[in-house]
Amino acid sequence: MRYFRRKIYEDLLEWKNKWAGRYALSIEGARRVGKSTIVEEMTWLL
């Protein structure tokens, strides 16, 4: 499935490469903006 590329995507990749093994990530924001979708998409990269 193809998703809309979100602005936060590059920031999440940077976090994954630098901090994923050491720190937890908390994603907060308004309803229905794609928080869960971007996290699900990122799980394919792990």
N, CA, C, O and CB atoms as a CASP TS submission, in Angstrom:
PFRMAT TS
TARGET T0000
AUTHOR 0000-0000-0000
METHOD Language model
MODEL 1
PARENT N/A
ATOM      1  N   MET     1       0.846  -1.179   0.000  1.00  0.00           N
ATOM      2  CA  MET     1       0.000   0.000   0.000  1.00  0.00           C
ATOM      3  C   MET     1       0.891   1.241   0.000  1.00  0.00           C
ATOM      4  O   MET     1       1.936   1.259   0.651  1.00  0.00           O
ATOM      5  CB  MET     1      -0.962  -0.002   1.224  1.00  0.00           C
ATOM      6  N   ARG     2       0.492   2.239  -0.703  1.00  0.00           N
ATOM      7  CA  ARG     2       1.268   3.471  -0.805  1.00  0.00           C
ATOM      8  C   ARG     2       0.673   4.524   0.124  1.00  0.00           C
ATOM      9  O   ARG     2      -0.542   4.719   0.164  1.00  0.00           O
ATOM     10  CB  ARG     2       1.300   3.987  -2.268  1.00  0.00           C
ATOM     11  N   TYR     3       1.555   5.208   0.878  1.00  0.00           N
ATOM     12  CA  TYR     3       1.123   6.216   1.835  1.00  0.00           C
ATOM     13  C   TYR     3       1.619   7.592   1.430  1.00  0.00           C
ATOM     14  O   TYR     3       2.606   7.729   0.707  1.00  0.00           O
ATOM     15  CB  TYR     3       1.615   5.871   3.236  1.00  0.00           C
ATOM     16  N   PHE     4       0.926   8.592   1.904  1.00  0.00           N
ATOM     17  CA  PHE     4       1.350   9.978   1.738  1.00  0.00           C
ATOM     18  C   PHE     4       2.626  10.188   2.545  1.00  0.00           C
ATOM     19  O   PHE     4       2.667   9.841   3.725  1.00  0.00           O
ATOM     20  CB  PHE     4       0.228  10.974   2.186  1.00  0.00           C
ATOM     21  N   ARG     5       3.657  10.744   1.939  1.00  0.00           N
ATOM     22  CA  ARG     5       4.923  10.955   2.654  1.00  0.00           C
ATOM     23  C   ARG     5       4.774  12.138   3.600  1.00  0.00           C
ATOM     24  O   ARG     5       4.495  13.258   3.171  1.00  0.00           O
ATOM     25  CB  ARG     5       6.098  11.195   1.658  1.00  0.00           C
ATOM     26  N   ARG     6       4.960  11.885   4.870  1.00  0.00           N
ATOM     27  CA  ARG     6       4.768  12.904   5.898  1.00  0.00           C
ATOM     28  C   ARG     6       6.065  13.636   6.185  1.00  0.00           C
ATOM     29  O   ARG     6       7.155  13.098   5.988  1.00  0.00           O
ATOM     30  CB  ARG     6       4.226  12.278   7.180  1.00  0.00           C
ATOM     31  N   LYS     7       5.934  14.875   6.654  1.00  0.00           N
ATOM     32  CA  LYS     7       7.103  15.708   6.934  1.00  0.00           C
ATOM     33  C   LYS     7       7.979  15.123   8.035  1.00  0.00           C
ATOM     34  O   LYS     7       9.190  15.342   8.041  1.00  0.00           O
ATOM     35  CB  LYS     7       6.664  17.104   7.321  1.00  0.00           C
ATOM     36  N   ILE     8       7.393  14.392   8.953  1.00  0.00           N
ATOM     37  CA  ILE     8       8.126  13.854  10.100  1.00  0.00           C
ATOM     38  C   ILE     8       8.970  12.632   9.729  1.00  0.00           C
ATOM     39  O   ILE     8       9.804  12.201  10.526  1.00  0.00           O
ATOM     40  CB  ILE     8       7.152  13.487  11.210  1.00  0.00           C
ATOM     41  N   TYR     9       8.772  12.077   8.555  1.00  0.00           N
ATOM     42  CA  TYR     9       9.419  10.829   8.162  1.00  0.00           C
ATOM     43  C   TYR     9      10.940  10.888   8.303  1.00  0.00           C
ATOM     44  O   TYR     9      11.535   9.984   8.889  1.00  0.00           O
ATOM     45  CB  TYR     9       9.053  10.491   6.734  1.00  0.00           C
ATOM     46  N   GLU    10      11.574  11.927   7.780  1.00  0.00           N
ATOM     47  CA  GLU    10      13.031  12.040   7.856  1.00  0.00           C
ATOM     48  C   GLU    10      13.512  12.185   9.296  1.00  0.00           C
ATOM     49  O   GLU    10      14.563  11.653   9.656  1.00  0.00           O
ATOM     50  CB  GLU    10      13.511  13.227   7.029  1.00  0.00           C
ATOM     51  N   ASP    11      12.751  12.901  10.121  1.00  0.00           N
ATOM     52  CA  ASP    11      13.108  13.044  11.534  1.00  0.00           C
ATOM     53  C   ASP    11      13.046  11.696  12.248  1.00  0.00           C
ATOM     54  O   ASP    11      13.892  11.399  13.091  1.00  0.00           O
ATOM     55  CB  ASP    11      12.176  14.056  12.226  1.00  0.00           C
ATOM     56  N   LEU    12      12.057  10.890  11.917  1.00  0.00           N
ATOM     57  CA  LEU    12      11.953   9.571  12.535  1.00  0.00           C
ATOM     58  C   LEU    12      13.089   8.657  12.094  1.00  0.00           C
ATOM     59  O   LEU    12      13.602   7.876  12.895  1.00  0.00           O
ATOM     60  CB  LEU    12      10.612   8.933  12.195  1.00  0.00           C
ATOM     61  N   LEU    13      13.483   8.748  10.839  1.00  0.00           N
ATOM     62  CA  LEU    13      14.620   7.954  10.374  1.00  0.00           C
ATOM     63  C   LEU    13      15.900   8.361  11.097  1.00  0.00           C
ATOM     64  O   LEU    13      16.704   7.507  11.469  1.00  0.00           O
ATOM     65  CB  LEU    13      14.799   8.110   8.857  1.00  0.00           C
ATOM     66  N   GLU    14      16.086   9.650  11.295  1.00  0.00           N
ATOM     67  CA  GLU    14      17.256  10.133  12.022  1.00  0.00           C
ATOM     68  C   GLU    14      17.235   9.620  13.464  1.00  0.00           C
ATOM     69  O   GLU    14      18.263   9.172  13.972  1.00  0.00           O
ATOM     70  CB  GLU    14      17.309  11.677  12.001  1.00  0.00           C
ATOM     71  N   TRP    15      16.079   9.681  14.125  1.00  0.00           N
ATOM     72  CA  TRP    15      15.961   9.156  15.487  1.00  0.00           C
ATOM     73  C   TRP    15      16.299   7.668  15.516  1.00  0.00           C
ATOM     74  O   TRP    15      17.024   7.207  16.397  1.00  0.00           O
ATOM     75  CB  TRP    15      14.538   9.392  16.039  1.00  0.00           C
ATOM     76  N   LYS    16      15.771   6.923  14.551  1.00  0.00           N
ATOM     77  CA  LYS    16      16.016   5.485  14.493  1.00  0.00           C
ATOM     78  C   LYS    16      17.502   5.188  14.377  1.00  0.00           C
ATOM     79  O   LYS    16      18.013   4.301  15.061  1.00  0.00           O
ATOM     80  CB  LYS    16      15.265   4.863  13.320  1.00  0.00           C
ATOM     81  N   ASN    17      18.191   5.912  13.529  1.00  0.00           N
ATOM     82  CA  ASN    17      19.613   5.660  13.310  1.00  0.00           C
ATOM     83  C   ASN    17      20.476   6.073  14.492  1.00  0.00           C
ATOM     84  O   ASN    17      21.507   5.448  14.743  1.00  0.00           O
ATOM     85  CB  ASN    17      20.074   6.383  12.076  1.00  0.00           C
ATOM     86  N   LYS    18      20.084   7.110  15.225  1.00  0.00           N
ATOM     87  CA  LYS    18      20.905   7.614  16.325  1.00  0.00           C
ATOM     88  C   LYS    18      20.516   7.055  17.685  1.00  0.00           C
ATOM     89  O   LYS    18      21.394   6.717  18.479  1.00  0.00           O
ATOM     90  CB  LYS    18      20.824   9.103  16.368  1.00  0.00           C
ATOM     91  N   TRP    19      19.232   6.948  17.972  1.00  0.00           N
ATOM     92  CA  TRP    19      18.785   6.736  19.345  1.00  0.00           C
ATOM     93  C   TRP    19      17.902   5.521  19.583  1.00  0.00           C
ATOM     94  O   TRP    19      17.577   5.236  20.736  1.00  0.00           O
ATOM     95  CB  TRP    19      18.065   7.917  19.787  1.00  0.00           C
ATOM     96  N   ALA    20      17.504   4.802  18.565  1.00  0.00           N
ATOM     97  CA  ALA    20      16.489   3.750  18.718  1.00  0.00           C
ATOM     98  C   ALA    20      16.841   2.710  19.775  1.00  0.00           C
ATOM     99  O   ALA    20      15.944   2.212  20.455  1.00  0.00           O
ATOM    100  CB  ALA    20      16.277   3.058  17.402  1.00  0.00           C
ATOM    101  N   GLY    21      18.088   2.372  19.931  1.00  0.00           N
ATOM    102  CA  GLY    21      18.466   1.361  20.911  1.00  0.00           C
ATOM    103  C   GLY    21      18.580   1.882  22.325  1.00  0.00           C
ATOM    104  O   GLY    21      18.693   1.099  23.268  1.00  0.00           O
ATOM    105  N   ARG    22      18.550   3.209  22.489  1.00  0.00           N
ATOM    106  CA  ARG    22      18.800   3.802  23.799  1.00  0.00           C
ATOM    107  C   ARG    22      17.621   4.546  24.394  1.00  0.00           C
ATOM    108  O   ARG    22      17.483   4.598  25.616  1.00  0.00           O
ATOM    109  CB  ARG    22      19.941   4.724  23.706  1.00  0.00           C
ATOM    110  N   TYR    23      16.779   5.117  23.571  1.00  0.00           N
ATOM    111  CA  TYR    23      15.696   5.966  24.073  1.00  0.00           C
ATOM    112  C   TYR    23      14.363   5.590  23.443  1.00  0.00           C
ATOM    113  O   TYR    23      14.298   5.151  22.295  1.00  0.00           O
ATOM    114  CB  TYR    23      16.003   7.439  23.801  1.00  0.00           C
ATOM    115  N   ALA    24      13.312   5.769  24.214  1.00  0.00           N
ATOM    116  CA  ALA    24      11.954   5.541  23.706  1.00  0.00           C
ATOM    117  C   ALA    24      11.497   6.770  22.923  1.00  0.00           C
ATOM    118  O   ALA    24      12.032   7.865  23.094  1.00  0.00           O
ATOM    119  CB  ALA    24      10.961   5.230  24.874  1.00  0.00           C
ATOM    120  N   LEU    25      10.525   6.574  22.086  1.00  0.00           N
ATOM    121  CA  LEU    25       9.977   7.654  21.276  1.00  0.00           C
ATOM    122  C   LEU    25       8.520   7.867  21.654  1.00  0.00           C
ATOM    123  O   LEU    25       7.738   6.916  21.690  1.00  0.00           O
ATOM    124  CB  LEU    25      10.115   7.343  19.762  1.00  0.00           C
ATOM    125  N   SER    26       8.157   9.097  21.932  1.00  0.00           N
ATOM    126  CA  SER    26       6.774   9.451  22.240  1.00  0.00           C
ATOM    127  C   SER    26       6.260  10.355  21.128  1.00  0.00           C
ATOM    128  O   SER    26       6.847  11.399  20.841  1.00  0.00           O
ATOM    129  CB  SER    26       6.659  10.151  23.639  1.00  0.00           C
ATOM    130  N   ILE    27       5.171   9.950  20.515  1.00  0.00           N
ATOM    131  CA  ILE    27       4.589  10.736  19.429  1.00  0.00           C
ATOM    132  C   ILE    27       3.255  11.286  19.907  1.00  0.00           C
ATOM    133  O   ILE    27       2.347  10.529  20.250  1.00  0.00           O
ATOM    134  CB  ILE    27       4.412   9.879  18.129  1.00  0.00           C
ATOM    135  N   GLU    28       3.144  12.598  19.928  1.00  0.00           N
ATOM    136  CA  GLU    28       1.926  13.275  20.363  1.00  0.00           C
ATOM    137  C   GLU    28       1.445  14.196  19.255  1.00  0.00           C
ATOM    138  O   GLU    28       2.230  14.646  18.420  1.00  0.00           O
ATOM    139  CB  GLU    28       2.165  14.070  21.673  1.00  0.00           C
ATOM    140  N   GLY    29       0.159  14.468  19.256  1.00  0.00           N
ATOM    141  CA  GLY    29      -0.366  15.394  18.269  1.00  0.00           C
ATOM    142  C   GLY    29      -1.876  15.329  18.189  1.00  0.00           C
ATOM    143  O   GLY    29      -2.533  14.595  18.928  1.00  0.00           O
ATOM    144  N   ALA    30      -2.395  16.104  17.288  1.00  0.00           N
ATOM    145  CA  ALA    30      -3.841  16.179  17.084  1.00  0.00           C
ATOM    146  C   ALA    30      -4.388  14.848  16.579  1.00  0.00           C
ATOM    147  O   ALA    30      -3.648  13.991  16.095  1.00  0.00           O
ATOM    148  CB  ALA    30      -4.185  17.303  16.095  1.00  0.00           C
ATOM    149  N   ARG    31      -5.687  14.703  16.704  1.00  0.00           N
ATOM    150  CA  ARG    31      -6.344  13.497  16.210  1.00  0.00           C
ATOM    151  C   ARG    31      -6.342  13.463  14.689  1.00  0.00           C
ATOM    152  O   ARG    31      -6.410  14.493  14.018  1.00  0.00           O
ATOM    153  CB  ARG    31      -7.777  13.413  16.737  1.00  0.00           C
ATOM    154  N   ARG    32      -6.260  12.238  14.170  1.00  0.00           N
ATOM    155  CA  ARG    32      -6.438  11.976  12.746  1.00  0.00           C
ATOM    156  C   ARG    32      -5.439  12.693  11.841  1.00  0.00           C
ATOM    157  O   ARG    32      -5.799  13.186  10.772  1.00  0.00           O
ATOM    158  CB  ARG    32      -7.812  12.364  12.348  1.00  0.00           C
ATOM    159  N   VAL    33      -4.188  12.746  12.278  1.00  0.00           N
ATOM    160  CA  VAL    33      -3.169  13.364  11.430  1.00  0.00           C
ATOM    161  C   VAL    33      -2.157  12.342  10.920  1.00  0.00           C
ATOM    162  O   VAL    33      -1.248  12.699  10.171  1.00  0.00           O
ATOM    163  CB  VAL    33      -2.448  14.464  12.196  1.00  0.00           C
ATOM    164  N   GLY    34      -2.301  11.068  11.317  1.00  0.00           N
ATOM    165  CA  GLY    34      -1.437  10.021  10.782  1.00  0.00           C
ATOM    166  C   GLY    34      -0.344   9.531  11.707  1.00  0.00           C
ATOM    167  O   GLY    34       0.628   8.939  11.238  1.00  0.00           O
ATOM    168  N   LYS    35      -0.467   9.755  13.001  1.00  0.00           N
ATOM    169  CA  LYS    35       0.558   9.306  13.948  1.00  0.00           C
ATOM    170  C   LYS    35       0.726   7.789  13.891  1.00  0.00           C
ATOM    171  O   LYS    35       1.843   7.292  13.747  1.00  0.00           O
ATOM    172  CB  LYS    35       0.196   9.745  15.378  1.00  0.00           C
ATOM    173  N   SER    36      -0.355   7.073  14.002  1.00  0.00           N
ATOM    174  CA  SER    36      -0.292   5.607  13.980  1.00  0.00           C
ATOM    175  C   SER    36       0.182   5.100  12.627  1.00  0.00           C
ATOM    176  O   SER    36       0.941   4.134  12.558  1.00  0.00           O
ATOM    177  CB  SER    36      -1.662   5.004  14.312  1.00  0.00           C
ATOM    178  N   THR    37      -0.249   5.732  11.575  1.00  0.00           N
ATOM    179  CA  THR    37       0.123   5.310  10.230  1.00  0.00           C
ATOM    180  C   THR    37       1.623   5.413  10.016  1.00  0.00           C
ATOM    181  O   THR    37       2.229   4.493   9.466  1.00  0.00           O
ATOM    182  CB  THR    37      -0.608   6.144   9.191  1.00  0.00           C
ATOM    183  N   ILE    38       2.231   6.507  10.438  1.00  0.00           N
ATOM    184  CA  ILE    38       3.670   6.672  10.231  1.00  0.00           C
ATOM    185  C   ILE    38       4.455   5.681  11.079  1.00  0.00           C
ATOM    186  O   ILE    38       5.493   5.184  10.642  1.00  0.00           O
ATOM    187  CB  ILE    38       4.101   8.108  10.561  1.00  0.00           C
ATOM    188  N   VAL    39       3.978   5.387  12.281  1.00  0.00           N
ATOM    189  CA  VAL    39       4.661   4.400  13.125  1.00  0.00           C
ATOM    190  C   VAL    39       4.550   3.012  12.501  1.00  0.00           C
ATOM    191  O   VAL    39       5.529   2.266  12.481  1.00  0.00           O
ATOM    192  CB  VAL    39       4.066   4.396  14.558  1.00  0.00           C
ATOM    193  N   GLU    40       3.387   2.662  11.999  1.00  0.00           N
ATOM    194  CA  GLU    40       3.220   1.373  11.333  1.00  0.00           C
ATOM    195  C   GLU    40       4.112   1.283  10.103  1.00  0.00           C
ATOM    196  O   GLU    40       4.692   0.230   9.837  1.00  0.00           O
ATOM    197  CB  GLU    40       1.754   1.154  10.941  1.00  0.00           C
ATOM    198  N   GLU    41       4.228   2.359   9.360  1.00  0.00           N
ATOM    199  CA  GLU    41       5.095   2.373   8.188  1.00  0.00           C
ATOM    200  C   GLU    41       6.558   2.209   8.597  1.00  0.00           C
ATOM    201  O   GLU    41       7.322   1.525   7.916  1.00  0.00           O
ATOM    202  CB  GLU    41       4.905   3.676   7.397  1.00  0.00           C
ATOM    203  N   MET    42       6.944   2.829   9.699  1.00  0.00           N
ATOM    204  CA  MET    42       8.331   2.741  10.166  1.00  0.00           C
ATOM    205  C   MET    42       8.679   1.332  10.645  1.00  0.00           C
ATOM    206  O   MET    42       9.846   0.943  10.589  1.00  0.00           O
ATOM    207  CB  MET    42       8.572   3.746  11.292  1.00  0.00           C
ATOM    208  N   THR    43       7.698   0.558  11.117  1.00  0.00           N
ATOM    209  CA  THR    43       7.999  -0.790  11.594  1.00  0.00           C
ATOM    210  C   THR    43       8.505  -1.680  10.466  1.00  0.00           C
ATOM    211  O   THR    43       9.200  -2.661  10.731  1.00  0.00           O
ATOM    212  CB  THR    43       6.764  -1.413  12.234  1.00  0.00           C
ATOM    213  N   TRP    44       8.181  -1.369   9.237  1.00  0.00           N
ATOM    214  CA  TRP    44       8.701  -2.138   8.108  1.00  0.00           C
ATOM    215  C   TRP    44      10.198  -1.943   7.951  1.00  0.00           C
ATOM    216  O   TRP    44      10.875  -2.793   7.372  1.00  0.00           O
ATOM    217  CB  TRP    44       7.987  -1.742   6.822  1.00  0.00           C
ATOM    218  N   LEU    45      10.725  -0.837   8.456  1.00  0.00           N
ATOM    219  CA  LEU    45      12.151  -0.558   8.312  1.00  0.00           C
ATOM    220  C   LEU    45      12.998  -1.183   9.409  1.00  0.00           C
ATOM    221  O   LEU    45      14.221  -1.248   9.282  1.00  0.00           O
ATOM    222  CB  LEU    45      12.379   0.921   8.294  1.00  0.00           C
ATOM    223  N   LEU    46      12.371  -1.642  10.480  1.00  0.00           N
ATOM    224  CA  LEU    46      13.134  -2.205  11.605  1.00  0.00           C
ATOM    225  C   LEU    46      13.561  -3.622  11.364  1.00  0.00           C
ATOM    226  O   LEU    46      14.209  -4.226  12.220  1.00  0.00           O
ATOM    227  CB  LEU    46      12.327  -2.147  12.864  1.00  0.00           C
TER
END
